[in-house]
Amino acid sequence: MFAKKTVKDIDVRGKRCLVRVDFNVPLSEGAVTDDTRVRAALPTIRYLIDHGARVILMSHLGRPKGAPDPQYSLRPVRRVLQRLLGRNVVFVDDIVGPEAQEAVARMVDGEVLMLENVRFHPGEKANDPEFAEALASLADIFVNDAFGAAHRAHASTAGVAQYLPAVAGLLLAREVDTLTSMLAEPERPFVAILGGSKVSDKIGVIDRLLECVDVLLIGGGMCFTFLVAKGVDVGESIVEQDWVERAGEMLKKASERGVDLMLPVDFVIADQIVEDAETKIVGREEIPEGMMGLDIGPTTGELYKGAIATARTIFWNGPMGVFELTPFETGTREVATAVARNNRAASIVGGGDSVAALKKFDLEERVTFVSTGGGAAMKLLEGTPLPGVETLLDKDA
């Protein structure tokens, strides 16, 4: 169980609770195009409202350069939050200055206030103690519910906890609990599916998963680095040459531990990554010069679906190909559908493109748990301490 205190372990009535949420949502023409992360924060926000707290929300959005930038304002997110909560959310175009201080001073129990993007201040990413202390001066309690940013040692995720009692929100606690228990006590067979373009991004996770999974399915661009390690010519497919030797070590480790590490046996290939690409299906040793693998092939899809169907625990992170384009979406769709159809398994989907794929194929409601944190989930799974979690009060404190 989660070893840190949460909002349920403390008295929040009448207290000013500074809540770090992850409202780093996609925007288009000033409107939020995906409110998943806003919805994920609702249980914590509603709990605090219902228990009489004064809720001060802070988040980052995008990558501004440490100064105000209208295209990264949180104002559009405030509109979405108001609609979802069914109540007013006060917004201030300030973070720690007089406007923010005055707005907080006017708050009453059960009220919600949102500060402007914390990355508009240069002290945020620098984890500047002065900025962290200024944030802390707004509140009585710090609540971290931003699992997606918990791997960052920034002022609003870690620094502020040096100046206030710090506890977890309900989302952060559930994320950590779900991912850690998956590794520690999986129901077997445990099948993990990893995709995406780079082995280098996932090598720590692969290393950890090989210690606890029964089957590891690899797709996406990262599979070609493994195939090169096996001596296969992969044409123009993406390969991280610097990681070929390490990939070979992972193949050896899988064999030694009795893990069935499965690589694609066929591919959908093309000579360019475009919507109207001319494609062919070839065996993995038949990719010609000038062509590249951009999706797993149908035989691989059937093999992977068969493995997924046997699972009692499933972890999936990363697409099988360039699923954003129609010619290369089939492998990812079939894997996603297989995960969704196995209703006897606990199915955990981690981060970024995998979640986007679930949405594209309308399968988001058919898996057990969808993590809101891509990078944070990967760091947690590889065993790296998360600064935003480490700074919270221990349960027995």
N, C-alpha and C positions, 0 to 999 in steps of 0.2 A: 504493500500500500504506500501511497504518497507520503514521504517522510518529512514534509514541510507543513507548516501551518497554512490554512486557507481562510477565506473570509468567514467560513462557518465556525472557526475556532476562536473568534474574537467578537467583542461587543462593538458594533459599528454605529449604534443609534446616536444621532447628533454629531457624529464625527465627520470631519472632512477627509474623504477617501480619494487620494490621488491614484487613478487607475490607468496603468499603461495597457492600452489595447493595441491590436494590430489592425489598423484600418488602412493598410497599404493596398488599396483596391485599384482595379483598372478604371481609368476614366476615358471618355470620348466626348469631345465637344462640351466639356463641363458637366457631364453626367456620369454617374457610376454605372458601369456595364455589368458588374458582377458583385452582388452584395453578400457573398458567402461569409467573408470574414466579419462583416458587421453582424450578421445573424449569429455567428459563433460566439460573439461577445455578449449576446443578450441575456443568457442565464445569470452571469455575474452582475451585470448592470441591474437587472430586475431584482435580484436578491438584495442588493444594496439599497435600492429604492424602497423595497418592501420592508426593510429593517431600519428605515429612518436615517440612512446615511446621506451625506451631501456629496454627490458624485462628481468628481472633476476628472474628465477624460483627457488623455494625451496620447498622441500617436505620431508616427512619421508617415509620409506618403511620398513615394518616388525618391529622386536623388537630387534635390536642390543643393546649391553650392554653399550652404551655411548662411544664406540670406533669403529674405522673402522673395517668393516667385509665384505670381498668381496662378500659374498652371498647376501648381502643386498644393493649392489651398485645400484645407479640409472642409470648406463650406459645403460642397456637394455631398459629402459624406454625412454631414449634420442633417441635411434634408432627408436622406434615406433613414437615418437613425430615428428621426422624429416620427416618420411614417410607421416604422416597425414597432416603436415603443408606444405609439398613440399618445404622445405627450410632448410638450415643448422641451427643446434642448437649447439652452443659452449658448451663444457662440461669441468668443472674443478673438479679435484680430491681434492677439498678443500671446505671449507664453509666460513670462515671469515679470513683466513690467507693471506699471501702475494700473493699467486697464484690467489686467488679469487679477491683480491683488484686490482691486475695488469690487470686481464682479464676484470673486470668491467671498469677500466680506459680506456681500448682500444675500448670499445663499441661505435657503431655509432647508429643513430636513426633507429628504425625498426629492430634492431638486437635482437636475443634471446640467452640467456645464461642460463645454468642449473648448479646449485650448487650440490655438492654431498649430500647424505642423512644427513639431519640435526640431526638425532638421533645418528650420529657418534660422536657428541659432548655431553659430560655429562651435559652441561648447558641447553640443549634443554628441556628435561622433567622436570628439576628442575626449569624452568623458571628463570634462572639466569640472573639478570639485566645486568651483564657485557657482557654476550653472546648476549643478546637481543640488547644491545647498539652497539655491534660490527656488528651484522646483519644490523641494521639501518644505520650504517655508509656507507654501500654500496650503499645507495639509497636516493632518494628525496621523494618518496611516497611509502607507504605500501598498497598493495591490498590483501585482504583476499578472496580467492575463494575456500577455502578448507572446504566446509560445513561438510564433513565427519570427520573433526578434530576440528570443531568449539566448541565442548563441552570440549576440553582440554585446560587448562590454561598453555600452554607451551610457550617457548620463541618466537617461530616462528608463533604462532597463536594469542597470546595476548601481550606478553612482548614487542615485537618490536613496537607495536602501542603506547607505552608510549614515543617514541622518534621520530616518524614520523607522518605526516598527514595520517590517515588510512581510507580507503574506501573499499567497498565491490566489489567483482567481480560479473559478471552477473549470474554465476551459484549459488553462495551463496544467492544472492538477490532473485532469482527465487525459490530456495528451501524454504527459510523462508516465502516468500509471499504465495506460494502454500499451505504449511502445516498450516500456521496460518489462512488463509482465509477459508480453509476446516473446521476448527473448528468454526470459527466465523459466516460464511455465507453459510452453506451447502445447496445445493438443496435437497429437501426431496422426498422420503425416503433416509435417510443416513444409509448405512449398513457398519459396520466395521467387519473385519475378523482378528482374532488374533490366531496365532499358536506358535510353538516353544516349548521348553521343560520346561521352568521355569515361574511360576507365579511371582516369586520374581523379575524377570527382567522387568515385564510389569505392575506391580500393579499400579504404578503412571499413566501410560497411560490408563489402564482400568478405573481408578477412573475418569479421565478427560473425556474419551469418553462417560462414562455413563451419563454425563451432556449434551451431544449434539447428540448422535446417536438415531436412532429409533430401530435398530436391531444390536445385537452384537453376532457374530458367533465365538465360541471358539473350537479349535482343537489342535492337537499336544499333546505333553506330559503334557502341562499345564492343560489340561482339567481334568486330573485325580485328581488333587488337589481339583478342584471344585466338582467333583463327590463324593469324600470322604466327603466333607463338607455337601453333601446331604445324606450321610449315605450309599453310594454305595460301595460294596467290589470290588476293581479293580485288584485283584490278585497281580502279581509282577510288575504291571505298575508303572512308575515313579511317585512319589508323594513327594511333599515338605511338610512334616508334620508340620513344623513350620509356614506354611502359610495357613493351612486349615481353621483356625478361620477367617483370613483376607479374604479368598475366600468366606466364608459364609457371611461376611459383604457385599461383593460386590454383591452377589446374592440378598441380602435383598435390597441393594440400587437400583439395577436394577428393582426389583418389585415395589418399592416405586415411582420410576420415570417413570414407564410405559414402560421401555425398554424391548424388547423381547430378553433376553439373552438365546441363544440356545446352548445346549451342545449335544455332539454326543449320538445317541441312539443305535448305533452298532459299532463294531470294527473289523478290521483285526488283529488277534492275532497270536503269535508264542512264542516259548520258548527261542529263541535266535535271535539276530540281525545279520543275515547273508544273503548273496545273494540267497542261495538255501534253505532258511527256509521253513519248512512245515507250512502252514498257515490255519487258520479257520476263518470263520465269525460268530460272536456271538453277542447277545444283550448285552447292557452295564452292565446288572446285572448278566451275565452268564460267566464272565471271570474266568476260573478255577484257582486253586492254581498252581503256577509254570509257568503260562502263562502271557503274557503282551500285552497290546494294542499297536500296532505300526503304525496304520493308521485308519482313520475313515472308517466305513463300507459303503456299497452301499446305504442303506436307508438314513443314515445321508447325504451322498453326494447329494442325490436327494432333501432332505429338504434344504440343504444349497444352492444348485443351484437355487431352487425356490425363496429363499429370495434374492439372488444376482440379479436375473432377474428383481425384482421389483424396484431396487435402482436407484436413480438419482445421488447419491454421494457414492463412494466406497473407503474405505481405507483398504488395506491388508498388514499385517506384520506377517510373520511366517508361516511355512508349517504345513500341517495337519497330517503329519507323517514322517517317516524316508524315505523321497522321494528319497534320493540318491540310495536306493536299490530297484530293480524292484518289489519285492513282496509288497512293502509298498508305491509305488508312486502314486497309482490311485487317492486317495483322494485329494492330492495336485494338480495333473494334472486336475482333474475335477473342482476344485475350480478356478484354474488359467484360465481354458478355459471359465468358466462361467463369470469371471471378464472381460476377453477379448471380449467375445461375446456381452456384454451389451454396445453397442455403443451409447446408449442414456445417459449414466452416465459419470460423471467425475471420472475416476479411477486412484487412487494414490497408488502406491506400494512402501513400505518403507523398504529399506535396506536388506543386507545380503542374507539369505537363500531364501527369497521371490524372489529376483532378480535372484538368481541362478536357481530357479525353472522356472521362465519365460524363461530364456535362454535354459534350458534343453528341454522345451516343445515348443520352438521357438515361443513364444508369446510376446516377449519384445516390438515389434513395435505396438502391438495392445492395449496398455493401454495408458491413457492420460499422465501420469507422473510417472517416476521411480526415486525415491530419491537415491542419491549416499551415503547418510549418515545413517547407521543403528543406532548406539548409539546416534548420534547427533539428528536424527529425533525423537527418543524416548524421549530424554531430552526436546526437544522443545515442543513436544505434551503434556508432563506432566506438562509443565509450568515452567521448570527450566531455568533460564537465561543461555545463552551460552557465555562463556568468549570471544570467537572469534568474536562474534557479538556485545557484549556489548561495546567493546573497540573501535568500529568504530565511525566515526564522524556522529553526528545526521544530518538529512536532512536540518534542519533549522540553523545549526551551521555556 
